[in-house]
Amino acid sequence: MSIKIGVLLSGSGTNLQAIIDAIEKGALDASIEIVISSRPSAFGLVRAQQAGLQTMTLSKEVYDDPLVADALIAAELKKYNVDYVVMAGYMRMVHAPILDLFPNRVVNLHPALLPSFRGAHAIQDAFDSGVKVTGVTVHFADNRYDCGPIITQCPVSIYEDDTVEELEVRIHQVEHKVYSETLQLIAEGRVLVQNDGKVKILPSAV
């Protein structure tokens, strides 16, 4: 089945672009109903407008009260009959107004293998730690930062002669692929959050 998604972003929108491209190629059975940015200057808004998508932006002043901001966002997502909320480089936590309206339907992407390296500097933190493998996690967001049921993960090696910039490029390449593939699993109804809070990926019906 096709799912209707609302995308939240704060920056350049490269993951939004990857989702747009996957939909256009027929690799993702979804439609983007609205793109909402926490920053008026985010280039992701330009990408959305170039794709003919509906956009909304909130000012810094609105975010002085995060619950008020999230209530506004939730109302807009509801207006567009969104099935899932997709965080694509959205640099803020989501709160009860959104989480309660979309239980286990707010999807987030994190540039590390959670629960390792939570937070906004995950790539740098993994690089500095000396681990040989980091990666990408797609998970359902909850009321804790970088927690919530893990849907999919993909490892990314850290090489001896890597720079953090080279690692970041590879992680973003993996993000763009894994996010669309995971959203397609959701669209196919194959992602099940069990009673223990863990995610089970159901086999393909084909």
C-alpha positions in Angstrom: 0.0 0.0 0.0 1.1 3.6 -0.4 1.7 5.7 2.7 1.3 9.4 3.2 4.3 11.0 4.9 5.1 14.3 6.4 8.8 15.2 6.5 10.4 17.3 9.3 13.8 18.8 8.5 16.2 21.5 9.7 18.9 21.7 7.1 20.0 20.9 3.6 17.4 18.2 3.0 19.7 15.6 1.3 17.6 12.8 2.9 14.4 14.5 1.7 15.9 14.5 -1.8 16.8 10.8 -1.5 13.2 10.1 -0.5 11.8 12.2 -3.4 14.1 10.4 -5.8 13.1 6.9 -4.5 9.4 7.8 -4.9 10.0 9.1 -8.5 11.9 5.9 -9.4 9.1 3.7 -8.0 11.3 2.3 -5.3 9.2 3.8 -2.5 5.4 3.5 -2.4 4.7 6.8 -0.7 3.6 10.3 -1.2 5.0 13.4 0.6 2.1 15.4 1.8 4.0 18.2 3.5 7.5 19.3 4.4 7.9 21.2 7.7 11.2 23.0 8.6 12.3 24.3 11.9 14.4 26.9 10.1 13.2 29.3 7.5 16.6 29.3 5.8 16.8 25.5 5.4 17.8 24.5 1.9 15.5 21.5 2.3 12.6 23.9 1.8 14.0 24.8 -1.6 14.3 21.1 -2.5 10.7 20.6 -1.5 9.4 23.6 -3.4 11.4 22.5 -6.5 9.6 19.1 -6.3 6.2 20.9 -6.0 5.6 19.9 -2.4 3.6 21.8 0.2 5.9 23.4 2.8 5.6 25.0 6.2 8.2 26.7 8.3 8.3 27.7 12.0 10.3 30.6 13.4 12.8 30.4 16.2 10.3 32.4 18.4 7.6 29.7 18.0 10.1 27.1 19.3 10.5 29.1 22.6 7.7 26.7 23.8 8.4 23.3 22.2 5.0 22.0 23.1 3.2 24.9 21.4 5.5 24.3 18.3 4.8 20.6 18.2 1.0 21.2 18.6 1.1 23.4 15.5 3.1 20.8 13.6 0.7 18.0 14.8 -2.3 20.0 13.6 -0.7 20.5 10.2 0.2 16.9 9.8 -3.3 15.9 10.8 -4.8 18.3 8.2 -2.8 16.6 5.5 -3.9 13.1 6.7 -0.3 12.0 7.2 0.2 8.3 8.0 3.8 8.6 9.1 6.1 11.4 10.2 9.6 11.2 8.8 12.4 13.1 10.5 15.1 13.9 7.9 17.8 15.9 9.6 15.4 17.4 12.1 17.5 18.8 14.9 14.9 19.0 17.6 13.1 16.4 19.8 9.5 15.7 19.1 7.1 15.8 22.0 3.7 14.6 23.2 1.5 16.5 20.7 3.2 14.7 17.8 4.1 11.4 19.5 0.5 10.9 20.9 -1.0 11.5 17.5 1.4 9.2 15.7 2.3 6.4 18.2 5.1 4.3 16.7 4.7 6.3 13.5 7.4 8.9 13.9 10.5 7.6 12.1 14.0 9.0 12.7 17.4 8.5 11.2 20.6 8.5 13.2 24.2 8.4 11.9 25.4 5.7 14.3 24.5 2.2 15.5 22.3 3.0 18.4 22.4 2.7 21.4 26.0 3.8 20.7 26.9 7.4 20.1 23.6 9.2 20.7 23.4 12.9 20.2 24.1 15.5 17.6 27.8 14.7 17.1 27.5 10.9 16.5 29.8 10.7 13.5 32.6 12.7 15.2 32.1 10.8 18.5 32.4 7.4 16.8 35.5 8.6 14.8 37.2 9.9 18.0 36.4 6.8 20.0 38.5 4.5 17.8 35.8 2.0 17.0 36.3 0.2 13.7 32.6 0.0 12.8 29.8 2.6 13.1 26.8 2.9 10.9 23.2 4.1 10.5 20.1 3.4 12.5 16.4 3.9 11.5 14.1 3.9 14.5 10.8 5.0 15.8 11.1 8.1 17.9 9.8 8.4 21.4 10.1 10.9 24.2 13.8 10.2 24.8 16.6 11.4 22.7 17.8 8.9 20.1 15.9 6.0 21.7 12.7 4.2 20.6 12.3 0.9 18.8 15.1 0.1 16.3 13.7 -0.8 12.8 16.9 -1.3 10.7 20.6 -0.8 11.0 23.5 -0.8 8.5 27.2 -0.9 9.5 29.8 1.5 8.0 33.5 0.6 8.5 36.0 3.2 9.8 39.3 2.7 8.0 42.7 3.4 9.4 43.4 6.3 7.1 39.9 7.8 7.3 39.2 11.4 7.9 36.0 12.3 9.7 34.9 14.1 6.5 35.4 10.9 4.4 33.5 8.9 7.0 30.7 11.4 7.0 30.3 11.2 3.2 30.1 7.4 3.4 27.5 7.5 6.2 25.3 9.9 4.3 25.5 7.7 1.2 24.3 4.8 3.4 21.6 6.9 5.0 20.1 7.9 1.7 19.7 4.2 0.7 18.7 2.7 4.0 16.1 5.3 4.9 14.1 4.8 1.7 14.4 1.0 1.9 13.1 1.1 5.5 10.2 3.4 4.6 9.3 0.9 1.9 9.2 -1.9 4.5 6.8 0.2 6.4 4.7 0.9 3.3 4.5 -2.9 2.7 3.2 -3.4 6.2 6.2 -5.4 7.2 7.3 -3.5 10.3 5.7 -4.7 13.5 6.4 -3.2 17.0 6.0 -6.1 19.4 4.7 -5.9 23.0 8.3 -6.0 24.3 9.1 -2.9 22.3 11.3 -4.6 19.8 10.6 -4.4 16.1 10.0 -7.5 14.0 10.4 -7.3 10.2 7.8 -9.6 8.6 8.7 -11.6 5.5 7.6 -10.3 2.1 4.3 -11.4 0.8 5.7 -11.8 -2.7 
